[in-house]
Amino acid sequence: MTQSQRVFLVDGARTPFLKARGTPGPFTPVDLAVQCGRPLLARQPFDRTALDLVILGCVNVMADEANPARVAALRLGLGERMVAFNMQINCGSGMQSIDTAYRYIRSGSHDMILAGGAEALSHTPLILRQSAAEWLGRLNSARSPVDKVRAMSGLRPEFFKPVIGLERGLTDPITDLGMGQTAEILAHRFDIDRETADTYAMQSHHRLAQAQKDGTLNGEVLSAFGPDGTVYDHDDGVRPDSDMQGMAKPKPVFEKPYGKVTAANSSQITDGASWVIVASQKAVDLHGLEPLAEITDSEWAGLDPAVMGLGPVMASTPIAQRHGFDINDIDLWELNEAFAVQVLACVAAWADDGFCREVLGYDAAFGRIDRDKLNVDGGAISLGHPVGTSGNRIVLHLANAMKKRGATRGIATECIGGGLGGAMLLEAVR
Ligand SMILES: CC(=O)SCCNC(=O)CCNC(=O)[C@H](O)C(C)(C)COP(=O)(O)OP(=O)(O)OC[C@H]1O[C@@H](n2cnc3c(N)ncnc32)[C@H](O)[C@@H]1OP(=O)(O)O
């Protein structure tokens, strides 16, 4: 593909990720997007009118926030002329917003785009079953008191059992497998044991705790302010004291009793939003911006929904092949931690000679990703996975981590429920 215009990630910020604790959290998706969007825009040297477009990934859109991108844009004061649209490809939504911005700017049609992801899984709308909808329809259309009483008498307790609740988007509609069940398939396929998964997950907590302690996330995570005055200033799902004894305690959730996936080695259900500002060379020069990284490639891939967790392998490999990269050419990986066994399955697939030959078209194994280059500051297991946001967060964090570590090249990649994978290549600005 020809790269007509260079595309830069100039800045970005996110809210703290807040664990969904069974009741709706303090913020809707748009609230979250506004909470981090406002200070992000306030710290820019350019006027808000310099933005051409707003794109926001959101899976679970609230009924009263239809097209949350537009609602957020207006609440951010971007003006009635700002075009804004929502993206929805499950866990890929927040990365899809950046990729769309990247492609628009590369083509020369736009110069500066605000691209984000926002999700409040604690607010997931409940959807009632068809029989309940039919009953409500009969009640609404009943005219006489007798008809109304007759309709009322058709009320059944099961009407109140939602078809889709908190698990919305977490069950594949084709295979009817929960995301955790797809992870179990990968654990079995790549022979990943519980201890290895728990070790990986424990490291995720320790890395995030360290990053919080040493200020690595300063500027990337911006405080959110609740309606009651509460200040939310850190990812609250982190368990800094995680140890192997504690990790071993939770029982398998998705395949009882012998499965490997537990509450401790799964991503957490969370609320959070993230934005990045994507800009052309022209915008960078005009406003004197200092980009964090250059976006140089991206890829999407489809695969069997039952093994959707291999999406990162299927999407990142074509990028590596296009550019002739071997495993040592990638300095940092942000591979979304949907489940520890799923991340480890991706690592194992790239290290597997047979898989690389038969599925990826290599002559030998691509190689084993060094854990020191992978999710260096924790991931969705420790900080949570607001599904429409995570793809945005991993690209933003990769850009910051590359800059901080002086890295040349990094890949942000994720699996996507329904059998997709997404990947984005970032390079240091030269
Ligand atoms: C394409 C994709 O990205 S697919 C991925 C999409 N996302 C998903 O599928 C979400 C996956 N995650 C889940 O469904 C949920 O997190 C579940 C069902 C696994 C667990 O949910 P919950 O039971 O609410 O988990 P929770 O985090 O509260 O932990 C439950 C218990 O496990 C134990 N536990 C959890 N983490 C740890 C840890 N690090 N160390 C020790 N014990 C732990 C604790 O006893 C905890 O209870 P406590 O909070 O009272 O101490």
The ligand as a Gaussian input file, in Angstrom:
#p B3LYP/6-31G(d) Opt

LIG

0 1
 C      -11.924000     -10.361000      22.389000
 C      -11.733000     -10.254000      23.836000
 O      -11.047000      -9.373000      24.291000
 S      -12.442000     -11.431000      24.764000
 C      -12.435000     -10.832000      26.420000
 C      -13.669000     -10.079000      26.724000
 N      -13.783000      -9.948000      28.167000
 C      -14.216000     -10.975000      28.940000
 O      -14.601000     -12.023000      28.463000
 C      -14.242000     -10.726000      30.432000
 C      -13.572000     -11.863000      31.151000
 N      -13.694000     -11.697000      32.584000
 C      -14.821000     -12.050000      33.258000
 O      -15.813000     -12.490000      32.661000
 C      -14.852000     -11.857000      34.752000
 O      -13.736000     -11.053000      35.121000
 C      -14.778000     -13.221000      35.492000
 C      -16.126000     -13.932000      35.309000
 C      -13.652000     -14.099000      34.970000
 C      -14.514000     -12.987000      36.978000
 O      -15.437000     -12.060000      37.447000
 P      -15.477000     -11.679000      38.999000
 O      -15.874000     -12.863000      39.790000
 O      -16.295000     -10.455000      39.107000
 O      -13.923000     -11.382000      39.280000
 P      -13.221000     -10.564000      40.415000
 O      -12.141000      -9.764000      39.778000
 O      -14.226000      -9.857000      41.253000
 O      -12.509000     -11.672000      41.273000
 C      -13.259000     -12.664000      41.998000
 C      -12.368000     -13.267000      43.040000
 O      -11.255000     -13.931000      42.434000
 C      -10.101000     -13.769000      43.259000
 N       -9.064000     -13.030000      42.548000
 C       -9.180000     -12.230000      41.462000
 N       -7.977000     -11.765000      41.118000
 C       -7.093000     -12.264000      41.977000
 C       -5.677000     -12.143000      42.114000
 N       -4.935000     -11.411000      41.291000
 N       -5.092000     -12.824000      43.133000
 C       -5.826000     -13.579000      43.972000
 N       -7.153000     -13.735000      43.886000
 C       -7.772000     -13.081000      42.890000
 C      -10.548000     -13.012000      44.502000
 O      -10.947000     -13.945000      45.475000
 C      -11.743000     -12.261000      43.982000
 O      -12.654000     -11.925000      44.974000
 P      -12.479000     -10.534000      45.780000
 O      -12.567000      -9.444000      44.761000
 O      -13.634000     -10.516000      46.723000
 O      -11.135000     -10.554000      46.433000

